Each structure stands twice: as structure tokens, then as C-alpha cells.
Amino acid sequence: MRDDKGDLVMRIVPGAATFLGCALALAACAGGGAPSASPSGSSTAPPTPSVTASTATAASSPTAPEGRNPDMGAQEASLRASLAQTGESWLTDPVQLDTPSWAADDAFWNTGVDELAWFRVGTRDGNDILQHGIGGETVEVAADGTPTWIPFPFPWQATTVVSWAPEIASDPDVYYDSLAAPATADLDGLQVSLRGPWLPLLGSWQSEQVATVDAWTVDRFTQDPYVSWGTDPGWSTYAQMLENVAYGRGTATGGWYDAPPTRPAWEDIAWADGYGTTAGQFVDLFDVACGPYTMLTWNILLTDPLQSDWVQAGTVDGSPVYAMATTSTLAELMYGYYSEDPNGMVPDAQALSLVDYARSPAVLAMPAGDGSGWWLLLNQSLSLRAWC
């Protein structure tokens, strides 16, 4: 897994352990009435990204960027993809392969996730380009069968010392211009990162393409939200106004990567008097972030906000942010579960009143820039997800 700069900071094996650990924890909690961390909903599978990067040519351009650049913007990323000076070409349809002999007994490739098969996804300078799961770890195999791990395939990545590597040789200098992408993009009134972690098992959620530039696309994934906070019948009505939204970046290889939105930091909000009393990190309303490592970063959109249910709690970058009015339906539902405290998360001495809970704020609302609704964020300090 790679950080928001694309640097390799964790191998997928720890990620798989997280997946299994969360699954076991969820199974253990199921008997005690704790909610599931995985979103649910029926929809259609997302399409394989339909983009194909330009094949490199021998001719060079006087304006073609060379070398890695972590700070590349949209214009440079587009230029790199269209002029692709690094020699790669990608298959329209990746070809699944048997596990190579050099990977069979190497613990580096043992992710514990059966769906991560090997694929031939392209070629470069006479080498086959293989990936462990489409979009996953990359290996080039020479004509004589010699494999070489490519630890930093994206041109925005800086070469760093890795903590774990496969037994085969590696070449940190190889990257592919056709996989260039800027750091962020503005979509649906949100700024999203285009350098999020790989999603080996994207799932089967409905999606629509909302952006495409050269060798990358962004799809908007939607589903009905899974309500985590109790079984109050009022949720069935309120949830009809909520939509679970996420973004995924597709690449020329057919791989998908999370495109998480930028969420405000606590210290960046200018709080109104009486608000902002409980510091914390903001997450999606139902705090599904403790689910499997393969999940997208989900965001809850309130599609039909009632202005009287909200009170301005401050501003961020000049735009207003809101807290729940104590008389709102959402405050009643959220505080009802908080005060019930079924998992024993809140000591009596630390329990908040409804007013303090709302003004903490437990829930922060941000109007979407495209007018589609309001994004609802949870103060994770007041989350009752016992296993996170």
C-alpha cells in the first residue's frame, strides 16, 4: 500500500491481515449486536477503465517532461501521458497467468487474498509487464524469463528505501509516464486525491464516469448507506435522504485506486462561540473506515437537507460548516444511540448532554459545491465503533 504521495509505506500482506482481523472482529461482534463495518447494497459491477495510454514513440518533444516529479500538475500529467517517453504499451485486455515459479514460494507475494492472480498487462522494451492483481505490484519479465520488481511505477513517486522486498531483483529507476496523474482534481464540488491506495477488490458497486484525462479516469460510486447507529425505526425514513458516495481512479492498466476527498482538519475550522468543544478527526457519518483494506473511502451525502435542522458552527476557507440543531431528527437518532451506549464505550463521567453532543460537534455538515446536497461527517472522537 502506498501513501498519498504514492510512496511505498506498507506491503499488502499487512493489509490482508487487517482485512482478516476486521473480518474476525466483525464476526465476534455480531453476536453482541455490534453493527457490521462493511457497506451493503445491490448494484452493478463497475466497468474496467476504458482508457488506453498512448504507445511511446522514439521521437522526443522539447517540452516533454523527464524524470520523476512528485509536484506534477494536471497539465504536466496530461503531457506525460500523451507523449509517453518511457516506452510502455498496455494491453486492452489483461491476460491472466499461472503463478510464476519465482513467486510461488516468496512470502512477499503471499497476500492471503485468492483473487489476486497474476496478469500480463503490457510490454516495455521487449519485456512483459506483469502485475499481481490488476493495478497491483509490478514486475517486468525479460525475454529470457528474468523477473525484475518495479517498486515505483508512477512518475510522481520518489524512490525511497523499502522495508520489505521480494527475493527477485528490483529496479527503482523504472517508471511509466503513461500512468501520470495530478495530485488532486475537483469533482462534484469536492477536491479528491488521485494518488490514493490501490483497490485490489473493488467490489460490485454502481458507478458512473465523472472525469477522464488521457491515461486516467475517475468514477463516482454510489450505494445505499449501511446504518451503523442502532435499529431505531426512524433510521429507515432518514436513510432515504442519504447516499453513500465514493470515487475511484482507473488507470491504463485496468487497475483501480481510491480517490478520497479532502476533509477539513479540526484546526482549520474557525469555530463559532460555543462550538468545536471536542477535537477529533472527521470521518464518514457511519464510520465504515475500519472495514477491509479494499474499501473505497465512502462519504455520506444528505440529498435533501432541511435548513432548520442545522446551525452554523463556523467556517472553513470562507465557507460555512454546520452542526446539528438539537431539535433535528438526526440529532435525536444519533444521540439516542450515543446515550444508549450498547458497547460500553462512554464512561458515565464523560457522557455529554444533547446540547454538548450537538455542539462538539458530533456531526459536521458541509454543503456540496455542486448543490447536490450536504456532506455529513462524524467526529470520530464520539464514534461508538468498538473494534476500530
Contacts in CASP RR format, 6 or more apart in sequence:
PFRMAT RR
TARGET T0000
AUTHOR 0000-0000-0000
METHOD contacts of the structure
MODEL  1
MRDDKGDLVMRIVPGAATFLGCALALAACAGGGAPSASPSGSSTAPPTPS
VTASTATAASSPTAPEGRNPDMGAQEASLRASLAQTGESWLTDPVQLDTP
SWAADDAFWNTGVDELAWFRVGTRDGNDILQHGIGGETVEVAADGTPTWI
PFPFPWQATTVVSWAPEIASDPDVYYDSLAAPATADLDGLQVSLRGPWLP
LLGSWQSEQVATVDAWTVDRFTQDPYVSWGTDPGWSTYAQMLENVAYGRG
TATGGWYDAPPTRPAWEDIAWADGYGTTAGQFVDLFDVACGPYTMLTWNI
LLTDPLQSDWVQAGTVDGSPVYAMATTSTLAELMYGYYSEDPNGMVPDAQ
ALSLVDYARSPAVLAMPAGDGSGWWLLLNQSLSLRAWC
1 8 0 8 1.000
1 9 0 8 1.000
1 10 0 8 1.000
1 11 0 8 1.000
1 12 0 8 1.000
1 14 0 8 1.000
1 15 0 8 1.000
1 197 0 8 1.000
1 198 0 8 1.000
1 293 0 8 1.000
2 8 0 8 1.000
2 9 0 8 1.000
2 157 0 8 1.000
2 195 0 8 1.000
2 196 0 8 1.000
2 197 0 8 1.000
2 198 0 8 1.000
3 9 0 8 1.000
4 193 0 8 1.000
4 195 0 8 1.000
4 196 0 8 1.000
5 70 0 8 1.000
5 156 0 8 1.000
5 157 0 8 1.000
5 158 0 8 1.000
5 195 0 8 1.000
6 154 0 8 1.000
6 156 0 8 1.000
6 157 0 8 1.000
6 195 0 8 1.000
6 196 0 8 1.000
7 152 0 8 1.000
7 157 0 8 1.000
7 158 0 8 1.000
7 160 0 8 1.000
8 151 0 8 1.000
8 152 0 8 1.000
8 157 0 8 1.000
8 160 0 8 1.000
8 162 0 8 1.000
11 108 0 8 1.000
11 163 0 8 1.000
11 164 0 8 1.000
12 111 0 8 1.000
12 113 0 8 1.000
12 116 0 8 1.000
12 136 0 8 1.000
12 137 0 8 1.000
12 200 0 8 1.000
12 293 0 8 1.000
13 107 0 8 1.000
13 108 0 8 1.000
13 110 0 8 1.000
13 111 0 8 1.000
13 112 0 8 1.000
15 293 0 8 1.000
16 111 0 8 1.000
16 112 0 8 1.000
16 113 0 8 1.000
16 293 0 8 1.000
18 292 0 8 1.000
18 293 0 8 1.000
19 113 0 8 1.000
19 291 0 8 1.000
19 292 0 8 1.000
19 293 0 8 1.000
19 294 0 8 1.000
20 112 0 8 1.000
22 37 0 8 1.000
22 290 0 8 1.000
22 291 0 8 1.000
22 292 0 8 1.000
22 387 0 8 1.000
23 292 0 8 1.000
25 387 0 8 1.000
26 34 0 8 1.000
26 36 0 8 1.000
26 37 0 8 1.000
26 38 0 8 1.000
26 291 0 8 1.000
26 387 0 8 1.000
29 35 0 8 1.000
29 386 0 8 1.000
29 387 0 8 1.000
30 36 0 8 1.000
33 342 0 8 1.000
34 342 0 8 1.000
34 343 0 8 1.000
34 386 0 8 1.000
34 387 0 8 1.000
35 226 0 8 1.000
35 227 0 8 1.000
35 228 0 8 1.000
35 229 0 8 1.000
35 230 0 8 1.000
35 385 0 8 1.000
36 226 0 8 1.000
36 228 0 8 1.000
37 228 0 8 1.000
37 288 0 8 1.000
37 290 0 8 1.000
37 291 0 8 1.000
37 385 0 8 1.000
37 387 0 8 1.000
38 226 0 8 1.000
38 288 0 8 1.000
38 291 0 8 1.000
38 292 0 8 1.000
38 295 0 8 1.000
39 223 0 8 1.000
39 225 0 8 1.000
39 226 0 8 1.000
39 244 0 8 1.000
39 288 0 8 1.000
39 295 0 8 1.000
39 298 0 8 1.000
40 223 0 8 1.000
40 224 0 8 1.000
40 226 0 8 1.000
41 205 0 8 1.000
41 223 0 8 1.000
41 224 0 8 1.000
41 226 0 8 1.000
43 204 0 8 1.000
43 205 0 8 1.000
43 206 0 8 1.000
43 222 0 8 1.000
43 223 0 8 1.000
44 204 0 8 1.000
44 206 0 8 1.000
45 203 0 8 1.000
45 204 0 8 1.000
45 205 0 8 1.000
46 202 0 8 1.000
46 203 0 8 1.000
46 204 0 8 1.000
46 205 0 8 1.000
46 206 0 8 1.000
46 207 0 8 1.000
46 219 0 8 1.000
46 221 0 8 1.000
46 256 0 8 1.000
47 207 0 8 1.000
47 219 0 8 1.000
48 254 0 8 1.000
49 216 0 8 1.000
49 217 0 8 1.000
49 219 0 8 1.000
49 250 0 8 1.000
49 251 0 8 1.000
49 252 0 8 1.000
49 254 0 8 1.000
49 255 0 8 1.000
49 256 0 8 1.000
50 217 0 8 1.000
51 212 0 8 1.000
51 214 0 8 1.000
51 215 0 8 1.000
51 216 0 8 1.000
51 217 0 8 1.000
51 250 0 8 1.000
51 251 0 8 1.000
51 252 0 8 1.000
52 90 0 8 1.000
52 92 0 8 1.000
52 252 0 8 1.000
53 81 0 8 1.000
53 84 0 8 1.000
53 88 0 8 1.000
53 89 0 8 1.000
53 90 0 8 1.000
53 176 0 8 1.000
53 178 0 8 1.000
53 179 0 8 1.000
53 214 0 8 1.000
53 215 0 8 1.000
53 252 0 8 1.000
54 81 0 8 1.000
54 82 0 8 1.000
54 83 0 8 1.000
54 84 0 8 1.000
54 178 0 8 1.000
54 214 0 8 1.000
54 215 0 8 1.000
55 84 0 8 1.000
55 87 0 8 1.000
55 89 0 8 1.000
56 84 0 8 1.000
56 85 0 8 1.000
56 86 0 8 1.000
56 87 0 8 1.000
56 88 0 8 1.000
56 89 0 8 1.000
56 177 0 8 1.000
56 178 0 8 1.000
57 84 0 8 1.000
60 85 0 8 1.000
61 83 0 8 1.000
61 85 0 8 1.000
63 79 0 8 1.000
64 79 0 8 1.000
64 80 0 8 1.000
64 83 0 8 1.000
64 85 0 8 1.000
65 72 0 8 1.000
65 76 0 8 1.000
65 79 0 8 1.000
65 80 0 8 1.000
65 177 0 8 1.000
66 85 0 8 1.000
67 155 0 8 1.000
67 175 0 8 1.000
68 152 0 8 1.000
68 155 0 8 1.000
68 156 0 8 1.000
68 157 0 8 1.000
68 158 0 8 1.000
68 159 0 8 1.000
68 175 0 8 1.000
69 76 0 8 1.000
69 155 0 8 1.000
69 156 0 8 1.000
70 156 0 8 1.000
70 157 0 8 1.000
70 158 0 8 1.000
71 156 0 8 1.000
71 183 0 8 1.000
72 80 0 8 1.000
72 155 0 8 1.000
72 156 0 8 1.000
72 180 0 8 1.000
72 182 0 8 1.000
72 183 0 8 1.000
73 182 0 8 1.000
73 183 0 8 1.000
74 182 0 8 1.000
74 185 0 8 1.000
74 213 0 8 1.000
76 180 0 8 1.000
76 182 0 8 1.000
77 180 0 8 1.000
77 181 0 8 1.000
77 182 0 8 1.000
77 213 0 8 1.000
77 214 0 8 1.000
77 216 0 8 1.000
78 180 0 8 1.000
78 213 0 8 1.000
78 214 0 8 1.000
80 155 0 8 1.000
80 177 0 8 1.000
80 178 0 8 1.000
80 180 0 8 1.000
81 177 0 8 1.000
81 178 0 8 1.000
81 179 0 8 1.000
81 180 0 8 1.000
81 213 0 8 1.000
81 214 0 8 1.000
81 215 0 8 1.000
81 216 0 8 1.000
82 214 0 8 1.000
83 177 0 8 1.000
84 176 0 8 1.000
84 177 0 8 1.000
84 178 0 8 1.000
85 177 0 8 1.000
86 124 0 8 1.000
86 155 0 8 1.000
86 174 0 8 1.000
86 175 0 8 1.000
86 176 0 8 1.000
86 177 0 8 1.000
86 178 0 8 1.000
87 124 0 8 1.000
87 125 0 8 1.000
87 176 0 8 1.000
88 122 0 8 1.000
88 123 0 8 1.000
88 124 0 8 1.000
88 129 0 8 1.000
88 176 0 8 1.000
88 177 0 8 1.000
88 178 0 8 1.000
89 122 0 8 1.000
89 123 0 8 1.000
89 124 0 8 1.000
90 121 0 8 1.000
90 122 0 8 1.000
90 129 0 8 1.000
90 178 0 8 1.000
90 252 0 8 1.000
90 253 0 8 1.000
91 120 0 8 1.000
91 121 0 8 1.000
91 122 0 8 1.000
94 119 0 8 1.000
94 120 0 8 1.000
94 121 0 8 1.000
94 122 0 8 1.000
94 131 0 8 1.000
94 134 0 8 1.000
94 253 0 8 1.000
94 254 0 8 1.000
95 119 0 8 1.000
95 120 0 8 1.000
96 117 0 8 1.000
96 118 0 8 1.000
96 119 0 8 1.000
97 117 0 8 1.000
97 118 0 8 1.000
97 119 0 8 1.000
97 120 0 8 1.000
97 130 0 8 1.000
98 118 0 8 1.000
99 109 0 8 1.000
99 117 0 8 1.000
99 118 0 8 1.000
100 118 0 8 1.000
100 130 0 8 1.000
100 141 0 8 1.000
100 147 0 8 1.000
102 147 0 8 1.000
102 167 0 8 1.000
102 168 0 8 1.000
103 109 0 8 1.000
103 118 0 8 1.000
103 132 0 8 1.000
103 166 0 8 1.000
106 166 0 8 1.000
106 167 0 8 1.000
106 168 0 8 1.000
108 164 0 8 1.000
108 165 0 8 1.000
108 166 0 8 1.000
108 167 0 8 1.000
109 132 0 8 1.000
109 137 0 8 1.000
109 166 0 8 1.000
111 132 0 8 1.000
111 200 0 8 1.000
113 200 0 8 1.000
113 201 0 8 1.000
115 133 0 8 1.000
115 200 0 8 1.000
115 201 0 8 1.000
116 132 0 8 1.000
116 133 0 8 1.000
116 136 0 8 1.000
116 200 0 8 1.000
117 133 0 8 1.000
118 130 0 8 1.000
118 131 0 8 1.000
118 132 0 8 1.000
118 133 0 8 1.000
119 130 0 8 1.000
119 131 0 8 1.000
119 133 0 8 1.000
119 134 0 8 1.000
120 128 0 8 1.000
120 129 0 8 1.000
120 130 0 8 1.000
121 129 0 8 1.000
121 130 0 8 1.000
121 131 0 8 1.000
121 134 0 8 1.000
121 135 0 8 1.000
121 253 0 8 1.000
121 254 0 8 1.000
122 128 0 8 1.000
122 129 0 8 1.000
122 253 0 8 1.000
123 129 0 8 1.000
124 140 0 8 1.000
124 174 0 8 1.000
124 176 0 8 1.000
126 142 0 8 1.000
126 143 0 8 1.000
127 140 0 8 1.000
127 141 0 8 1.000
127 142 0 8 1.000
127 143 0 8 1.000
127 148 0 8 1.000
128 140 0 8 1.000
128 141 0 8 1.000
129 138 0 8 1.000
129 139 0 8 1.000
129 140 0 8 1.000
130 138 0 8 1.000
130 139 0 8 1.000
130 140 0 8 1.000
130 141 0 8 1.000
130 147 0 8 1.000
131 137 0 8 1.000
131 138 0 8 1.000
131 139 0 8 1.000
131 253 0 8 1.000
132 139 0 8 1.000
133 200 0 8 1.000
134 253 0 8 1.000
134 254 0 8 1.000
134 255 0 8 1.000
135 198 0 8 1.000
135 200 0 8 1.000
135 251 0 8 1.000
135 253 0 8 1.000
135 254 0 8 1.000
135 255 0 8 1.000
135 256 0 8 1.000
135 257 0 8 1.000
136 198 0 8 1.000
136 200 0 8 1.000
136 255 0 8 1.000
137 149 0 8 1.000
138 149 0 8 1.000
138 150 0 8 1.000
138 153 0 8 1.000
139 147 0 8 1.000
139 148 0 8 1.000
139 149 0 8 1.000
139 150 0 8 1.000
139 168 0 8 1.000
140 147 0 8 1.000
140 148 0 8 1.000
140 150 0 8 1.000
140 171 0 8 1.000
140 174 0 8 1.000
141 147 0 8 1.000
141 148 0 8 1.000
142 148 0 8 1.000
146 169 0 8 1.000
147 168 0 8 1.000
147 169 0 8 1.000
148 168 0 8 1.000
148 169 0 8 1.000
148 170 0 8 1.000
148 171 0 8 1.000
148 174 0 8 1.000
149 165 0 8 1.000
149 166 0 8 1.000
149 168 0 8 1.000
149 169 0 8 1.000
149 170 0 8 1.000
149 171 0 8 1.000
150 170 0 8 1.000
150 171 0 8 1.000
150 174 0 8 1.000
150 175 0 8 1.000
151 159 0 8 1.000
151 162 0 8 1.000
151 165 0 8 1.000
151 170 0 8 1.000
151 172 0 8 1.000
152 158 0 8 1.000
152 159 0 8 1.000
152 160 0 8 1.000
152 172 0 8 1.000
152 174 0 8 1.000
152 175 0 8 1.000
153 174 0 8 1.000
153 175 0 8 1.000
153 176 0 8 1.000
153 179 0 8 1.000
154 175 0 8 1.000
154 176 0 8 1.000
154 179 0 8 1.000
154 180 0 8 1.000
154 181 0 8 1.000
154 195 0 8 1.000
155 175 0 8 1.000
155 176 0 8 1.000
155 177 0 8 1.000
155 179 0 8 1.000
155 180 0 8 1.000
156 180 0 8 1.000
156 181 0 8 1.000
156 183 0 8 1.000
156 195 0 8 1.000
157 175 0 8 1.000
159 172 0 8 1.000
159 173 0 8 1.000
178 214 0 8 1.000
178 215 0 8 1.000
178 252 0 8 1.000
179 215 0 8 1.000
179 216 0 8 1.000
179 251 0 8 1.000
179 252 0 8 1.000
179 253 0 8 1.000
180 214 0 8 1.000
180 215 0 8 1.000
180 216 0 8 1.000
181 194 0 8 1.000
181 195 0 8 1.000
181 213 0 8 1.000
181 215 0 8 1.000
181 216 0 8 1.000
181 249 0 8 1.000
181 251 0 8 1.000
182 194 0 8 1.000
183 193 0 8 1.000
183 194 0 8 1.000
183 195 0 8 1.000
184 191 0 8 1.000
184 192 0 8 1.000
184 193 0 8 1.000
184 194 0 8 1.000
184 262 0 8 1.000
185 191 0 8 1.000
185 192 0 8 1.000
185 194 0 8 1.000
185 211 0 8 1.000
185 218 0 8 1.000
185 259 0 8 1.000
186 192 0 8 1.000
187 210 0 8 1.000
187 211 0 8 1.000
187 218 0 8 1.000
187 220 0 8 1.000
187 247 0 8 1.000
188 210 0 8 1.000
188 220 0 8 1.000
188 245 0 8 1.000
188 368 0 8 1.000
188 369 0 8 1.000
188 370 0 8 1.000
188 372 0 8 1.000
189 368 0 8 1.000
189 369 0 8 1.000
189 370 0 8 1.000
189 371 0 8 1.000
190 247 0 8 1.000
190 261 0 8 1.000
190 262 0 8 1.000
190 299 0 8 1.000
190 368 0 8 1.000
190 369 0 8 1.000
190 375 0 8 1.000
191 261 0 8 1.000
191 262 0 8 1.000
192 218 0 8 1.000
192 247 0 8 1.000
192 259 0 8 1.000
192 260 0 8 1.000
192 261 0 8 1.000
192 262 0 8 1.000
193 259 0 8 1.000
193 260 0 8 1.000
193 261 0 8 1.000
193 262 0 8 1.000
194 216 0 8 1.000
194 218 0 8 1.000
194 249 0 8 1.000
194 257 0 8 1.000
194 259 0 8 1.000
195 257 0 8 1.000
196 249 0 8 1.000
196 257 0 8 1.000
196 258 0 8 1.000
196 259 0 8 1.000
196 260 0 8 1.000
197 257 0 8 1.000
197 258 0 8 1.000
197 293 0 8 1.000
198 255 0 8 1.000
198 256 0 8 1.000
198 257 0 8 1.000
198 258 0 8 1.000
199 248 0 8 1.000
199 255 0 8 1.000
199 256 0 8 1.000
199 257 0 8 1.000
199 258 0 8 1.000
199 294 0 8 1.000
199 295 0 8 1.000
199 296 0 8 1.000
200 294 0 8 1.000
201 292 0 8 1.000
201 294 0 8 1.000
202 256 0 8 1.000
202 294 0 8 1.000
202 296 0 8 1.000
203 294 0 8 1.000
205 221 0 8 1.000
205 222 0 8 1.000
205 223 0 8 1.000
205 246 0 8 1.000
205 296 0 8 1.000
206 221 0 8 1.000
206 222 0 8 1.000
206 223 0 8 1.000
207 219 0 8 1.000
207 220 0 8 1.000
207 221 0 8 1.000
207 222 0 8 1.000
208 219 0 8 1.000
208 220 0 8 1.000
209 217 0 8 1.000
209 218 0 8 1.000
209 219 0 8 1.000
209 220 0 8 1.000
210 218 0 8 1.000
210 219 0 8 1.000
210 220 0 8 1.000
210 247 0 8 1.000
211 217 0 8 1.000
211 218 0 8 1.000
212 218 0 8 1.000
215 251 0 8 1.000
215 252 0 8 1.000
216 249 0 8 1.000
216 250 0 8 1.000
216 251 0 8 1.000
216 252 0 8 1.000
217 249 0 8 1.000
217 250 0 8 1.000
218 247 0 8 1.000
218 248 0 8 1.000
218 249 0 8 1.000
218 250 0 8 1.000
218 259 0 8 1.000
219 247 0 8 1.000
219 248 0 8 1.000
219 250 0 8 1.000
220 245 0 8 1.000
220 246 0 8 1.000
220 247 0 8 1.000
221 245 0 8 1.000
221 246 0 8 1.000
221 247 0 8 1.000
221 248 0 8 1.000
221 296 0 8 1.000
222 243 0 8 1.000
222 244 0 8 1.000
222 245 0 8 1.000
222 246 0 8 1.000
223 244 0 8 1.000
224 239 0 8 1.000
224 243 0 8 1.000
224 244 0 8 1.000
225 239 0 8 1.000
225 242 0 8 1.000
225 243 0 8 1.000
225 244 0 8 1.000
225 285 0 8 1.000
225 286 0 8 1.000
225 298 0 8 1.000
225 300 0 8 1.000
226 244 0 8 1.000
226 286 0 8 1.000
226 288 0 8 1.000
227 235 0 8 1.000
227 239 0 8 1.000
227 286 0 8 1.000
228 286 0 8 1.000
228 287 0 8 1.000
228 288 0 8 1.000
228 385 0 8 1.000
229 235 0 8 1.000
229 286 0 8 1.000
229 333 0 8 1.000
229 334 0 8 1.000
229 337 0 8 1.000
229 384 0 8 1.000
230 337 0 8 1.000
230 340 0 8 1.000
230 342 0 8 1.000
232 333 0 8 1.000
232 336 0 8 1.000
232 337 0 8 1.000
234 329 0 8 1.000
234 333 0 8 1.000
235 333 0 8 1.000
238 329 0 8 1.000
238 330 0 8 1.000
238 333 0 8 1.000
241 302 0 8 1.000
241 303 0 8 1.000
241 304 0 8 1.000
242 285 0 8 1.000
242 300 0 8 1.000
242 301 0 8 1.000
242 302 0 8 1.000
242 303 0 8 1.000
242 376 0 8 1.000
243 300 0 8 1.000
243 301 0 8 1.000
243 303 0 8 1.000
244 298 0 8 1.000
244 299 0 8 1.000
244 300 0 8 1.000
244 301 0 8 1.000
245 298 0 8 1.000
245 299 0 8 1.000
245 300 0 8 1.000
245 301 0 8 1.000
246 258 0 8 1.000
246 296 0 8 1.000
246 297 0 8 1.000
246 298 0 8 1.000
246 299 0 8 1.000
247 258 0 8 1.000
247 259 0 8 1.000
247 260 0 8 1.000
247 261 0 8 1.000
247 296 0 8 1.000
247 297 0 8 1.000
248 256 0 8 1.000
248 257 0 8 1.000
248 258 0 8 1.000
248 259 0 8 1.000
248 296 0 8 1.000
249 256 0 8 1.000
249 257 0 8 1.000
249 258 0 8 1.000
249 259 0 8 1.000
250 256 0 8 1.000
250 257 0 8 1.000
251 257 0 8 1.000
258 296 0 8 1.000
258 297 0 8 1.000
259 297 0 8 1.000
260 297 0 8 1.000
261 297 0 8 1.000
261 299 0 8 1.000
263 282 0 8 1.000
263 283 0 8 1.000
263 377 0 8 1.000
264 282 0 8 1.000
264 316 0 8 1.000
264 321 0 8 1.000
264 364 0 8 1.000
264 366 0 8 1.000
264 377 0 8 1.000
266 276 0 8 1.000
266 279 0 8 1.000
266 280 0 8 1.000
266 281 0 8 1.000
266 282 0 8 1.000
268 316 0 8 1.000
268 317 0 8 1.000
269 276 0 8 1.000
269 313 0 8 1.000
269 314 0 8 1.000
269 315 0 8 1.000
269 316 0 8 1.000
269 321 0 8 1.000
270 314 0 8 1.000
270 315 0 8 1.000
270 316 0 8 1.000
271 313 0 8 1.000
271 314 0 8 1.000
272 312 0 8 1.000
272 313 0 8 1.000
272 314 0 8 1.000
274 359 0 8 1.000
275 313 0 8 1.000
275 314 0 8 1.000
275 323 0 8 1.000
275 359 0 8 1.000
275 361 0 8 1.000
276 313 0 8 1.000
276 359 0 8 1.000
276 360 0 8 1.000
276 361 0 8 1.000
277 356 0 8 1.000
277 359 0 8 1.000
277 360 0 8 1.000
278 352 0 8 1.000
278 360 0 8 1.000
278 361 0 8 1.000
278 362 0 8 1.000
278 379 0 8 1.000
278 381 0 8 1.000
278 382 0 8 1.000
279 381 0 8 1.000
280 379 0 8 1.000
280 380 0 8 1.000
280 381 0 8 1.000
281 379 0 8 1.000
281 380 0 8 1.000
281 381 0 8 1.000
282 364 0 8 1.000
282 377 0 8 1.000
282 378 0 8 1.000
282 379 0 8 1.000
282 380 0 8 1.000
283 289 0 8 1.000
283 377 0 8 1.000
283 378 0 8 1.000
283 380 0 8 1.000
283 383 0 8 1.000
284 297 0 8 1.000
284 298 0 8 1.000
284 299 0 8 1.000
284 300 0 8 1.000
284 376 0 8 1.000
284 377 0 8 1.000
284 378 0 8 1.000
285 300 0 8 1.000
285 363 0 8 1.000
285 376 0 8 1.000
285 377 0 8 1.000
285 378 0 8 1.000
286 300 0 8 1.000
286 378 0 8 1.000
287 378 0 8 1.000
287 380 0 8 1.000
287 383 0 8 1.000
287 385 0 8 1.000
287 388 0 8 1.000
288 295 0 8 1.000
288 298 0 8 1.000
289 295 0 8 1.000
289 297 0 8 1.000
289 388 0 8 1.000
290 385 0 8 1.000
290 387 0 8 1.000
290 388 0 8 1.000
299 375 0 8 1.000
300 375 0 8 1.000
300 376 0 8 1.000
300 377 0 8 1.000
301 368 0 8 1.000
301 372 0 8 1.000
301 373 0 8 1.000
301 374 0 8 1.000
301 375 0 8 1.000
301 376 0 8 1.000
302 365 0 8 1.000
302 373 0 8 1.000
302 374 0 8 1.000
302 375 0 8 1.000
302 376 0 8 1.000
303 372 0 8 1.000
303 373 0 8 1.000
304 373 0 8 1.000
305 365 0 8 1.000
305 367 0 8 1.000
305 373 0 8 1.000
305 374 0 8 1.000
306 328 0 8 1.000
308 325 0 8 1.000
308 328 0 8 1.000
309 324 0 8 1.000
309 325 0 8 1.000
309 327 0 8 1.000
309 328 0 8 1.000
309 329 0 8 1.000
309 330 0 8 1.000
309 331 0 8 1.000
310 322 0 8 1.000
310 323 0 8 1.000
310 324 0 8 1.000
310 325 0 8 1.000
310 328 0 8 1.000
310 365 0 8 1.000
310 374 0 8 1.000
311 322 0 8 1.000
311 323 0 8 1.000
311 324 0 8 1.000
311 325 0 8 1.000
312 320 0 8 1.000
312 321 0 8 1.000
312 322 0 8 1.000
312 323 0 8 1.000
313 321 0 8 1.000
313 322 0 8 1.000
313 323 0 8 1.000
313 359 0 8 1.000
313 361 0 8 1.000
313 364 0 8 1.000
314 320 0 8 1.000
314 321 0 8 1.000
315 321 0 8 1.000
316 366 0 8 1.000
319 366 0 8 1.000
319 367 0 8 1.000
320 367 0 8 1.000
321 364 0 8 1.000
321 365 0 8 1.000
321 366 0 8 1.000
322 364 0 8 1.000
322 365 0 8 1.000
322 366 0 8 1.000
322 374 0 8 1.000
323 358 0 8 1.000
323 359 0 8 1.000
323 360 0 8 1.000
323 361 0 8 1.000
323 363 0 8 1.000
323 364 0 8 1.000
323 365 0 8 1.000
324 330 0 8 1.000
324 331 0 8 1.000
324 334 0 8 1.000
324 358 0 8 1.000
324 361 0 8 1.000
324 362 0 8 1.000
324 363 0 8 1.000
324 365 0 8 1.000
325 331 0 8 1.000
325 358 0 8 1.000
326 354 0 8 1.000
326 355 0 8 1.000
326 358 0 8 1.000
330 363 0 8 1.000
331 354 0 8 1.000
331 357 0 8 1.000
331 358 0 8 1.000
331 363 0 8 1.000
334 357 0 8 1.000
334 362 0 8 1.000
334 363 0 8 1.000
335 354 0 8 1.000
335 357 0 8 1.000
335 358 0 8 1.000
335 362 0 8 1.000
337 384 0 8 1.000
338 346 0 8 1.000
338 352 0 8 1.000
338 357 0 8 1.000
338 362 0 8 1.000
338 382 0 8 1.000
338 384 0 8 1.000
339 351 0 8 1.000
341 351 0 8 1.000
341 384 0 8 1.000
342 384 0 8 1.000
343 384 0 8 1.000
343 386 0 8 1.000
344 386 0 8 1.000
345 384 0 8 1.000
345 386 0 8 1.000
346 384 0 8 1.000
352 360 0 8 1.000
352 382 0 8 1.000
357 382 0 8 1.000
360 379 0 8 1.000
360 381 0 8 1.000
360 382 0 8 1.000
361 379 0 8 1.000
362 378 0 8 1.000
362 379 0 8 1.000
362 382 0 8 1.000
363 376 0 8 1.000
363 377 0 8 1.000
363 378 0 8 1.000
363 379 0 8 1.000
364 376 0 8 1.000
364 377 0 8 1.000
364 378 0 8 1.000
364 379 0 8 1.000
365 374 0 8 1.000
365 375 0 8 1.000
365 376 0 8 1.000
365 377 0 8 1.000
366 374 0 8 1.000
366 375 0 8 1.000
366 377 0 8 1.000
367 373 0 8 1.000
367 374 0 8 1.000
367 375 0 8 1.000
368 374 0 8 1.000
368 375 0 8 1.000
END
